[in-house]
């Protein structure tokens, strides 16, 4: 037996059923809700990402006291200081919003930063790079344990800097500019 399928006729949506525009109160409530959700999510991920350098720092603290040579002790101390700088960068330096074109000149943004905000990431990267060079030298000499210890801070620092870039807050200024005013009666 053949069945027939009936189609519904097209009907324009009622203007009373769903308002397509949000009034100013709803826009403000939506923006504040987005801001609160973004802040809460950023804080959660920040705490999760802090676990990695803290665990690595505990390992290097243990390695510093159990090192058999002065070279291993020095690598552990330098690695520990690099990881503590990484923790400081991740936890203490605020994560700024992405700066769009024409919003604020870059030289003004850099001038507003404290010396710690300006120089600590660069100095930490230099220390991690120096440890990587030491790891390459250790690897060429056949000391694999020292080579692995030397590369740890660079890997952890790279991971945390990448994750820190992902924690940037939402661009709420762009959303505020894009919102529309309720028109009509």
Backbone as a printed PyTorch tensor [residue, N CA C, xyz], in Angstrom:
tensor([[[ 0.8490, -1.1570,  0.0000],
         [ 0.0000,  0.0000,  0.0000],
         [ 0.9050,  1.2330,  0.0000]],

        [[ 0.6580,  2.1330, -0.8810],
         [ 1.4760,  3.3380, -1.0180],
         [ 0.9810,  4.3920, -0.0390]],

        [[ 1.9290,  5.0070,  0.6170],
         [ 1.5560,  6.0730,  1.5450],
         [ 1.8890,  7.4060,  0.9150]],

        [[ 1.1150,  8.3540,  1.2210],
         [ 1.3590,  9.6880,  0.6980],
         [ 1.8700, 10.5720,  1.8230]],

        [[ 2.7410, 11.4630,  1.4300],
         [ 3.3140, 12.3780,  2.4110],
         [ 2.7640, 13.7680,  2.1540]],

        [[ 2.1580, 14.3270,  3.1620],
         [ 1.5850, 15.6570,  3.0160],
         [ 2.6020, 16.7010,  3.4590]],

        [[ 2.6780, 17.7590,  2.6980],
         [ 3.5880, 18.8390,  3.0530],
         [ 2.8300, 19.9400,  3.7630]],

        [[ 3.5410, 20.5640,  4.6890],
         [ 2.9370, 21.7110,  5.3570],
         [ 3.1990, 22.9530,  4.5300]],

        [[ 2.2560, 23.8480,  4.5460],
         [ 2.4290, 25.0830,  3.7920],
         [ 3.3370, 26.0240,  4.5650]],

        [[ 4.0580, 26.8720,  3.8460],
         [ 4.9730, 27.8200,  4.4540],
         [ 4.1880, 28.9270,  5.1390]],

        [[ 4.6180, 29.2730,  6.3250],
         [ 3.9780, 30.3610,  7.0500],
         [ 5.0740, 31.2940,  7.5600]],

        [[ 4.8430, 32.5840,  7.4140],
         [ 5.7950, 33.5670,  7.9280],
         [ 5.7550, 33.5310,  9.4570]],

        [[ 6.9260, 33.7000, 10.0850],
         [ 6.9190, 33.6750, 11.5530],
         [ 6.2030, 34.8910, 12.1220]],

        [[ 5.5340, 34.6550, 13.2410],
         [ 4.8350, 35.7570, 13.9050],
         [ 5.8680, 36.6880, 14.5310]],

        [[ 5.5850, 37.9550, 14.4650],
         [ 6.5100, 38.9150, 15.0710],
         [ 6.3640, 38.9020, 16.5920]],

        [[ 5.2520, 38.3940, 17.1090],
         [ 5.0300, 38.3610, 18.5490],
         [ 5.6340, 37.1170, 19.1960]],

        [[ 5.8710, 36.0690, 18.4240],
         [ 6.2940, 34.8150, 19.0310],
         [ 7.7370, 34.8680, 19.5400]],

        [[ 8.6730, 35.3490, 18.7340],
         [10.0690, 35.4120, 19.1630],
         [10.6490, 36.7550, 18.7830]],

        [[11.0520, 37.5220, 19.7470],
         [11.6830, 38.7910, 19.3830],
         [13.0930, 38.5180, 18.8510]],

        [[13.4010, 39.0960, 17.6980],
         [14.7140, 38.8700, 17.1020],
         [15.7520, 39.8240, 17.6750]],

        [[15.3220, 40.9220, 18.2770],
         [16.2420, 41.8920, 18.8490],
         [16.2740, 41.7450, 20.3640]],

        [[17.4420, 41.9450, 20.9220],
         [17.5790, 41.9520, 22.3680],
         [17.5770, 43.3950, 22.8400]],

        [[16.8510, 43.6600, 23.9010],
         [16.8970, 45.0230, 24.4010],
         [18.2040, 45.2320, 25.1800]],

        [[18.4120, 46.4500, 25.6240],
         [19.6940, 46.8100, 26.2370],
         [19.9690, 46.0140, 27.5100]],

        [[18.9400, 45.7420, 28.3040],
         [19.1220, 44.9580, 29.5320],
         [19.6020, 43.5480, 29.2110]],

        [[18.9840, 42.9220, 28.2170],
         [19.3850, 41.5650, 27.8400],
         [20.7940, 41.5370, 27.2690]],

        [[21.1480, 42.5770, 26.5060],
         [22.5010, 42.6460, 25.9660],
         [23.5340, 42.7490, 27.0880]],

        [[23.2630, 43.6180, 28.0640],
         [24.1830, 43.7690, 29.1950],
         [24.2620, 42.4820, 30.0130]],

        [[23.1120, 41.8310, 30.2250],
         [23.1020, 40.5750, 30.9760],
         [23.8790, 39.4910, 30.2360]],

        [[23.7300, 39.4460, 28.9200],
         [24.4530, 38.4640, 28.1200],
         [25.9500, 38.7270, 28.1530]],

        [[26.3550, 39.9900, 28.0370],
         [27.7780, 40.3250, 28.0840],
         [28.3840, 40.0150, 29.4530]],

        [[27.6570, 40.3400, 30.5190],
         [28.1940, 40.0400, 31.8530],
         [28.2440, 38.5360, 32.1010]],

        [[27.2690, 37.8120, 31.5760],
         [27.2860, 36.3490, 31.6980],
         [28.4750, 35.7580, 30.9490]],

        [[28.7240, 36.2650, 29.7300],
         [29.8870, 35.7990, 28.9670],
         [31.1880, 36.1190, 29.6870]],

        [[31.2870, 37.3040, 30.2670],
         [32.4890, 37.7060, 31.0020],
         [32.7110, 36.7970, 32.2170]],

        [[31.6480, 36.5270, 32.9620],
         [31.7690, 35.6740, 34.1420],
         [32.1580, 34.2410, 33.7700]],

        [[31.5340, 33.7090, 32.7180],
         [31.8700, 32.3540, 32.2740],
         [33.3070, 32.2740, 31.7930]],

        [[33.7570, 33.2920, 31.0660],
         [35.1270, 33.3030, 30.5580],
         [36.1300, 33.3960, 31.7070]],

        [[35.8580, 34.2420, 32.7030],
         [36.7530, 34.3630, 33.8560],
         [36.8250, 33.0620, 34.6430]],

        [[35.6790, 32.4320, 34.8590],
         [35.6720, 31.1710, 35.6060],
         [36.4120, 30.0780, 34.8480]],

        [[36.1940, 29.9880, 33.5520],
         [36.8700, 28.9750, 32.7330],
         [38.3810, 29.2360, 32.6880]],

        [[38.7700, 30.4970, 32.5790],
         [40.1950, 30.8350, 32.5480],
         [40.8740, 30.4800, 33.8690]],

        [[40.2100, 30.7450, 34.9800],
         [40.7860, 30.4060, 36.2810],
         [40.9370, 28.8950, 36.4540]],

        [[39.9560, 28.1420, 35.9840],
         [40.0410, 26.6880, 36.0760],
         [41.2060, 26.1630, 35.2510]],

        [[41.3210, 26.6190, 34.0000],
         [42.4080, 26.1490, 33.1480],
         [43.7630, 26.6160, 33.6600]],

        [[43.8240, 27.8050, 34.2440],
         [45.0700, 28.2930, 34.8200],
         [45.5410, 27.3690, 35.9400]],

        [[44.6280, 26.9550, 36.7870],
         [44.9870, 26.0470, 37.8710],
         [45.4130, 24.6820, 37.3410]],

        [[44.7550, 24.2210, 36.2840],
         [45.1240, 22.9370, 35.6930],
         [46.5070, 23.0330, 35.0560]],

        [[46.7660, 24.1250, 34.3400],
         [48.0630, 24.2850, 33.6780],
         [49.1940, 24.5470, 34.6640]],

        [[48.8830, 25.0400, 35.8520],
         [49.9160, 25.2360, 36.8740],
         [50.4390, 23.9160, 37.4320]],

        [[49.6730, 22.8670, 37.3120],
         [50.0820, 21.5740, 37.8540],
         [51.3410, 21.0530, 37.1610]],

        [[51.4510, 21.2610, 35.8530],
         [52.5820, 20.7250, 35.0880],
         [53.9190, 21.2940, 35.5730]],

        [[54.0970, 22.6350, 35.6400],
         [55.3910, 23.1190, 36.1300],
         [55.6300, 22.8450, 37.6130]],

        [[54.5780, 22.7420, 38.3970],
         [54.7750, 22.4400, 39.8210],
         [55.2990, 21.0180, 39.9970]],

        [[54.7300, 20.0700, 39.2720],
         [55.2190, 18.6830, 39.3550],
         [56.6560, 18.5920, 38.8550]],

        [[56.9510, 19.2930, 37.7550],
         [58.3160, 19.2870, 37.2350],
         [59.2840, 19.9350, 38.2310]],

        [[58.8500, 21.0100, 38.8960],
         [59.7030, 21.6610, 39.8950],
         [59.9670, 20.7270, 41.0810]],

        [[58.9690, 19.9590, 41.4810],
         [59.1780, 18.9890, 42.5700],
         [60.1890, 17.9160, 42.1650]],

        [[60.1310, 17.4910, 40.8990],
         [61.1050, 16.5140, 40.4190],
         [62.5220, 17.0930, 40.4620]],

        [[62.6890, 18.3280, 39.9860],
         [64.0210, 18.9270, 39.9760],
         [64.5080, 19.2560, 41.3820]],

        [[63.6120, 19.5280, 42.3020],
         [64.0060, 19.7190, 43.6970],
         [64.5430, 18.4110, 44.2700]],

        [[63.8670, 17.3230, 43.9610],
         [64.3430, 16.0020, 44.3770],
         [65.6810, 15.6850, 43.7010]],

        [[65.7890, 15.9810, 42.4100],
         [67.0220, 15.6910, 41.6670],
         [68.1920, 16.5260, 42.1680]],

        [[67.9220, 17.7090, 42.6750],
         [68.9840, 18.5670, 43.1880],
         [69.6400, 17.9430, 44.4210]],

        [[68.8460, 17.3200, 45.2610],
         [69.3920, 16.7360, 46.4800],
         [69.9620, 15.3350, 46.2710]],

        [[69.5790, 14.6740, 45.1970],
         [70.0830, 13.3210, 44.9450],
         [71.1190, 13.2780, 43.8310]],

        [[71.5720, 14.4400, 43.3630],
         [72.5490, 14.4780, 42.2770],
         [73.8890, 13.9360, 42.7590]],

        [[74.5640, 13.2100, 41.8670],
         [75.8470, 12.6120, 42.2400],
         [77.0380, 13.4710, 41.8270]],

        [[76.8480, 14.3750, 40.8870],
         [77.9450, 15.2410, 40.4570],
         [77.5300, 16.7060, 40.5910]],

        [[78.5430, 17.5740, 40.5630],
         [78.2710, 19.0100, 40.6480],
         [77.5360, 19.4830, 39.3980]],

        [[77.8380, 18.8700, 38.2510],
         [77.1620, 19.2260, 37.0010],
         [75.6570, 18.9490, 37.1060]],

        [[75.2950, 17.7950, 37.6370],
         [73.8790, 17.4630, 37.7880],
         [73.1980, 18.4060, 38.7780]],

        [[73.9000, 18.7850, 39.8280],
         [73.3410, 19.7190, 40.7970],
         [73.1020, 21.0810, 40.1570]],

        [[74.0860, 21.5480, 39.3500],
         [73.9360, 22.8380, 38.6800],
         [72.7720, 22.8050, 37.6830]],

        [[72.6640, 21.7280, 36.9250],
         [71.5460, 21.6000, 35.9750],
         [70.2160, 21.5950, 36.7300]],

        [[70.1690, 20.9130, 37.8520],
         [68.9270, 20.8620, 38.6370],
         [68.5690, 22.2310, 39.2070]],

        [[69.5740, 22.9720, 39.6950],
         [69.3100, 24.3040, 40.2570],
         [68.8280, 25.2540, 39.1670]],

        [[69.5060, 25.2490, 38.0100],
         [69.0840, 26.1160, 36.9100],
         [67.7010, 25.7170, 36.3810]],

        [[67.4520, 24.4240, 36.3040],
         [66.1430, 23.9510, 35.8490],
         [65.0470, 24.3460, 36.8300]],

        [[65.3370, 24.2240, 38.1040],
         [64.3690, 24.6120, 39.1270],
         [64.0760, 26.1090, 39.0540]],

        [[65.1050, 26.9280, 38.8560],
         [64.8600, 28.3690, 38.7630],
         [64.0700, 28.7060, 37.4980]],

        [[64.3140, 28.0080, 36.4030],
         [63.5290, 28.2230, 35.1800],
         [62.0700, 27.8400, 35.3940]],

        [[61.8480, 26.7460, 36.0720],
         [60.4670, 26.3150, 36.3210],
         [59.7510, 27.2580, 37.2870]],

        [[60.4710, 27.7850, 38.2660],
         [59.8540, 28.7570, 39.1730],
         [59.5130, 30.0430, 38.4290]],

        [[60.3620, 30.4400, 37.4790],
         [60.0300, 31.5960, 36.6340],
         [58.7990, 31.3030, 35.7880]],

        [[58.6950, 30.0860, 35.2740],
         [57.5300, 29.7060, 34.4800],
         [56.2590, 29.7620, 35.3210]],

        [[56.3350, 29.2760, 36.5410],
         [55.1850, 29.3450, 37.4510],
         [54.8270, 30.7990, 37.7290]],

        [[55.8410, 31.6290, 37.9500],
         [55.5920, 33.0500, 38.1890],
         [54.9610, 33.7390, 37.0020]],

        [[55.4300, 33.4110, 35.8070],
         [54.8500, 34.0070, 34.5970],
         [53.3960, 33.5900, 34.4530]],

        [[53.1320, 32.3320, 34.6680],
         [51.7820, 31.8210, 34.4840],
         [50.8190, 32.3410, 35.5420]],

        [[51.2910, 32.4610, 36.7670],
         [50.3900, 32.7960, 37.8670],
         [50.3370, 34.2950, 38.1680]],

        [[51.4900, 34.9760, 38.1040],
         [51.5400, 36.3520, 38.5740],
         [51.3370, 37.4040, 37.4900]],

        [[51.7790, 37.1280, 36.2800],
         [51.6530, 38.1230, 35.2170],
         [50.2600, 38.0040, 34.6060]],

        [[49.4940, 39.0990, 34.6180],
         [48.1270, 39.0120, 34.0870],
         [48.1360, 38.7680, 32.5830]],

        [[47.1220, 38.0510, 32.1520],
         [46.9790, 37.7420, 30.7390],
         [46.1210, 38.8380, 30.1270]],

        [[46.7090, 39.6050, 29.2330],
         [45.9870, 40.7040, 28.6090],
         [45.1550, 40.2190, 27.4410]],

        [[44.1570, 41.0020, 27.1180],
         [43.3220, 40.6840, 25.9600],
         [44.1130, 40.9320, 24.6890]],

        [[43.7420, 40.2520, 23.6510],
         [44.3880, 40.4510, 22.3650],
         [44.1000, 41.8670, 21.8820]],

        [[45.1180, 42.5000, 21.3520],
         [44.9800, 43.8770, 20.9160],
         [44.6840, 43.8760, 19.4300]],

        [[43.5330, 44.4120, 19.0880],
         [43.1300, 44.4530, 17.6900],
         [43.7490, 45.6350, 16.9630]],

        [[43.5510, 45.6710, 15.6890],
         [44.0980, 46.7370, 14.8600],
         [43.4930, 48.0710, 15.2500]],

        [[44.3440, 49.0520, 15.4580],
         [43.8900, 50.4110, 15.6920],
         [43.3240, 50.6740, 17.0750]],

        [[43.3440, 49.7110, 17.9670],
         [42.7630, 49.9350, 19.2890],
         [43.7180, 50.7350, 20.1710]],

        [[44.9680, 50.2850, 20.2590],
         [45.9510, 50.9400, 21.1060],
         [47.3210, 50.6650, 20.5020]],

        [[48.1640, 51.6750, 20.3780],
         [49.4860, 51.4250, 19.7980],
         [50.3080, 50.4740, 20.6640]],

        [[51.0880, 49.6500, 20.0050],
         [51.8580, 48.6290, 20.6990],
         [52.8820, 49.2270, 21.6490]],

        [[53.4640, 50.3630, 21.2970],
         [54.4700, 50.9620, 22.1710],
         [53.8460, 51.4320, 23.4870]],

        [[52.5830, 51.8340, 23.4570],
         [51.9160, 52.2230, 24.7040],
         [51.6060, 51.0110, 25.5720]],

        [[51.2480, 49.9270, 24.9360],
         [50.9760, 48.6950, 25.6810],
         [52.2580, 48.2230, 26.3630]],

        [[53.3760, 48.2610, 25.6390],
         [54.6590, 47.8420, 26.2110],
         [55.1070, 48.7890, 27.3190]],

        [[54.8270, 50.0750, 27.1840],
         [55.2430, 51.0470, 28.1950],
         [54.4710, 50.8750, 29.5010]],

        [[53.2530, 50.3470, 29.4190],
         [52.4430, 50.1590, 30.6160],
         [52.8540, 48.9380, 31.4220]],

        [[53.6290, 48.0480, 30.8310],
         [54.0350, 46.8240, 31.5270],
         [55.1460, 47.1140, 32.5260]],

        [[55.1470, 46.3530, 33.6090],
         [56.2190, 46.4760, 34.5930],
         [57.4690, 45.7790, 34.0580]],

        [[58.6410, 46.0490, 34.6480],
         [59.8600, 45.3660, 34.1800],
         [59.7850, 43.8430, 34.3010]],

        [[59.0900, 43.3660, 35.3170],
         [58.9500, 41.9130, 35.4620],
         [58.1390, 41.3510, 34.2980]],

        [[57.0680, 42.0330, 33.9320],
         [56.2390, 41.5730, 32.8090],
         [56.9950, 41.6310, 31.4890]],

        [[57.8660, 42.6200, 31.3430],
         [58.6050, 42.7790, 30.0910],
         [59.7560, 41.7980, 29.9660]],

        [[60.5110, 41.6050, 31.0370],
         [61.7830, 40.9020, 30.9160],
         [61.7850, 39.4650, 31.4250]],

        [[60.8970, 39.1060, 32.3400],
         [60.9210, 37.7530, 32.8920],
         [60.6770, 36.6730, 31.8370]],

        [[59.7070, 36.8090, 30.9270],
         [59.5610, 35.7670, 29.8990],
         [60.7970, 35.6230, 29.0050]],

        [[61.4370, 36.7380, 28.6730],
         [62.6410, 36.6840, 27.8340],
         [63.7940, 36.0300, 28.5790]],

        [[63.9850, 36.4050, 29.8310],
         [65.0680, 35.8070, 30.6180],
         [64.8300, 34.3210, 30.8690]],

        [[63.5840, 33.9490, 31.0740],
         [63.2630, 32.5390, 31.2680],
         [63.5160, 31.7440, 29.9890]],

        [[63.1670, 32.3260, 28.8490],
         [63.4350, 31.6500, 27.5690],
         [64.9320, 31.5120, 27.3350]],

        [[65.7030, 32.5300, 27.7230],
         [67.1600, 32.4520, 27.5750],
         [67.7400, 31.3650, 28.4770]],

        [[67.2450, 31.2730, 29.7000],
         [67.7170, 30.2300, 30.6160],
         [67.3510, 28.8470, 30.1090]],

        [[66.1360, 28.6940, 29.6020],
         [65.7270, 27.3980, 29.0430],
         [66.5510, 27.0660, 27.8030]],

        [[66.8740, 28.0740, 26.9940],
         [67.7330, 27.8460, 25.8270],
         [69.1350, 27.4340, 26.2280]],

        [[69.6610, 28.0600, 27.2730],
         [70.9930, 27.6920, 27.7710],
         [70.9950, 26.2510, 28.2930]],

        [[69.9240, 25.8630, 28.9560],
         [69.8150, 24.4860, 29.4260],
         [69.7060, 23.5030, 28.2610]],

        [[69.0500, 23.9230, 27.1880],
         [68.9680, 23.0650, 25.9900],
         [70.3440, 22.8990, 25.3490]],

        [[71.1260, 23.9750, 25.3130],
         [72.4980, 23.8690, 24.7870],
         [73.3390, 22.9380, 25.6500]],

        [[73.1460, 23.0190, 26.9560],
         [73.8320, 22.1020, 27.8640],
         [73.3790, 20.6640, 27.6250]],

        [[72.1000, 20.4940, 27.3270],
         [71.5810, 19.1490, 27.0510],
         [72.1690, 18.5880, 25.7630]],

        [[72.3450, 19.4400, 24.7650],
         [72.9630, 18.9770, 23.5130],
         [74.4020, 18.5470, 23.7550]],

        [[75.1220, 19.3410, 24.5640],
         [76.5110, 18.9820, 24.8880],
         [76.5540, 17.6720, 25.6750]],

        [[75.6320, 17.4890, 26.5920],
         [75.5880, 16.2430, 27.3720],
         [75.2320, 15.0580, 26.4820]],

        [[74.3470, 15.2630, 25.5510],
         [73.9460, 14.1880, 24.6380],
         [75.1100, 13.7580, 23.7670]],

        [[75.9100, 14.7260, 23.3180],
         [77.0760, 14.3850, 22.4910],
         [78.1280, 13.6190, 23.2800]],

        [[78.1860, 13.8570, 24.5700],
         [79.1420, 13.1240, 25.4200],
         [78.5910, 11.7840, 25.8680]],

        [[77.3400, 11.5220, 25.5820],
         [76.7480, 10.2400, 25.9470],
         [76.0740, 10.2300, 27.3100]],

        [[75.8950, 11.3860, 27.9220],
         [75.2420, 11.4800, 29.2340],
         [73.7570, 11.7840, 29.0180]],

        [[72.9930, 10.7320, 28.7680],
         [71.5840, 10.8870, 28.4140],
         [70.7400, 11.4280, 29.5710]],

        [[71.0720, 11.0460, 30.7920],
         [70.2950, 11.5190, 31.9400],
         [70.4100, 13.0340, 32.0850]],

        [[71.6230, 13.5700, 31.9150],
         [71.8020, 15.0220, 31.9810],
         [71.1180, 15.7150, 30.8040]],

        [[71.1340, 15.0660, 29.6440],
         [70.4830, 15.6460, 28.4700],
         [68.9770, 15.7450, 28.6860]],

        [[68.3780, 14.7110, 29.2610],
         [66.9340, 14.7500, 29.5220],
         [66.5890, 15.7780, 30.5880]],

        [[67.4410, 15.8950, 31.5970],
         [67.2030, 16.9000, 32.6360],
         [67.3010, 18.3120, 32.0810]],

        [[68.1680, 18.5210, 31.1340],
         [68.3450, 19.8590, 30.5720],
         [67.2140, 20.2980, 29.6630]],

        [[66.5580, 19.3620, 29.0140],
         [65.4870, 19.7400, 28.0990],
         [64.1290, 19.8950, 28.7920]],

        [[63.9860, 19.3840, 29.9920],
         [62.7020, 19.4460, 30.7050],
         [62.1450, 20.8400, 30.8760]],

        [[62.9310, 21.8090, 31.3800],
         [62.3700, 23.1560, 31.5650],
         [61.9260, 23.8250, 30.2660]],

        [[62.6370, 23.5750, 29.1720],
         [62.2370, 24.1780, 27.8960],
         [60.9060, 23.5980, 27.4180]],

        [[60.7270, 22.3080, 27.6000],
         [59.4730, 21.6740, 27.1920],
         [58.3130, 22.1850, 28.0430]],

        [[58.5170, 22.2370, 29.3450],
         [57.4510, 22.7050, 30.2450],
         [57.1640, 24.1840, 30.0010]],

        [[58.2070, 24.9760, 29.8130],
         [58.0140, 26.4000, 29.5580],
         [57.2790, 26.6290, 28.2360]],

        [[57.6460, 25.8940, 27.2220],
         [56.9460, 26.0160, 25.9360],
         [55.4850, 25.6260, 26.0470]],

        [[55.2070, 24.5510, 26.7700],
         [53.8230, 24.1090, 26.9640],
         [53.0080, 25.1550, 27.7110]],

        [[53.5820, 25.7090, 28.7780],
         [52.8200, 26.6790, 29.5650],
         [52.6400, 27.9970, 28.8280]],

        [[53.6230, 28.4080, 28.0290],
         [53.4600, 29.6460, 27.2650],
         [52.3990, 29.4720, 26.1730]],

        [[52.3760, 28.2950, 25.5640],
         [51.3420, 28.0160, 24.5590],
         [49.9560, 27.9850, 25.2120]],

        [[49.8540, 27.3370, 26.3570],
         [48.5550, 27.2820, 27.0300],
         [48.1590, 28.6560, 27.5670]],

        [[49.1280, 29.4670, 27.9550],
         [48.8460, 30.8250, 28.4370],
         [48.2520, 31.6770, 27.3180]],

        [[48.7330, 31.4920, 26.1100],
         [48.1820, 32.2370, 24.9780],
         [46.7220, 31.8530, 24.7230]],

        [[46.3750, 30.6080, 25.0230],
         [44.9990, 30.1560, 24.8190],
         [44.0580, 30.6770, 25.9010]],

        [[44.5900, 31.1770, 26.9950],
         [43.7600, 31.6640, 28.1070],
         [43.3960, 33.1380, 27.9770]],

        [[43.6930, 33.7570, 26.8590],
         [43.3660, 35.1750, 26.6940],
         [41.8630, 35.3800, 26.8810]],

        [[41.4800, 36.4770, 27.5310],
         [40.0520, 36.7150, 27.7470],
         [39.3340, 37.0660, 26.4500]],

        [[38.0140, 36.9330, 26.4980],
         [37.1830, 37.3010, 25.3480],
         [37.3220, 38.7830, 25.0530]],

        [[37.1830, 39.1450, 23.8010],
         [37.2160, 40.5430, 23.3950],
         [35.8170, 41.1200, 23.5680]],

        [[35.5070, 41.5240, 24.7920],
         [34.1650, 42.0420, 25.0750],
         [33.9770, 43.4480, 24.5240]],

        [[35.0710, 44.1770, 24.3200],
         [34.9450, 45.5110, 23.7310],
         [34.4150, 45.4120, 22.3100]],

        [[34.8940, 44.4150, 21.5750],
         [34.3910, 44.2030, 20.2180],
         [32.9250, 43.8250, 20.2240]],

        [[32.5260, 43.0260, 21.2180],
         [31.1090, 42.6600, 21.3170],
         [30.2480, 43.8610, 21.7010]],

        [[30.7780, 44.7190, 22.5760],
         [30.0190, 45.9110, 22.9630],
         [29.8360, 46.8510, 21.7860]],

        [[30.8490, 46.9390, 20.9440],
         [30.7280, 47.8030, 19.7640],
         [29.7840, 47.2080, 18.7360]],

        [[29.6960, 45.8840, 18.6870],
         [28.8540, 45.2270, 17.6940],
         [27.3900, 45.1520, 18.1020]],

        [[27.0920, 45.4250, 19.3520],
         [25.6970, 45.2980, 19.7770],
         [24.8620, 46.4020, 19.1450]],

        [[23.6170, 46.1530, 19.0980],
         [22.7180, 47.0790, 18.4320],
         [21.7000, 47.5990, 19.4260]],

        [[21.2190, 48.7560, 19.1380],
         [20.2060, 49.3690, 19.9750],
         [18.8310, 48.9250, 19.4880]],

        [[17.8860, 48.7870, 20.4020],
         [16.5370, 48.3950, 20.0580],
         [15.8490, 49.5330, 19.3260]],

        [[15.3590, 49.2230, 18.1460],
         [14.7180, 50.2550, 17.3480],
         [13.2080, 50.0160, 17.3490]],

        [[12.4750, 51.0570, 17.2080],
         [11.0220, 50.9120, 17.1250],
         [10.3490, 51.5090, 18.3360]],

        [[ 9.0780, 51.1360, 18.5040],
         [ 8.2720, 51.6900, 19.5780],
         [ 8.7770, 51.1760, 20.8190]]])
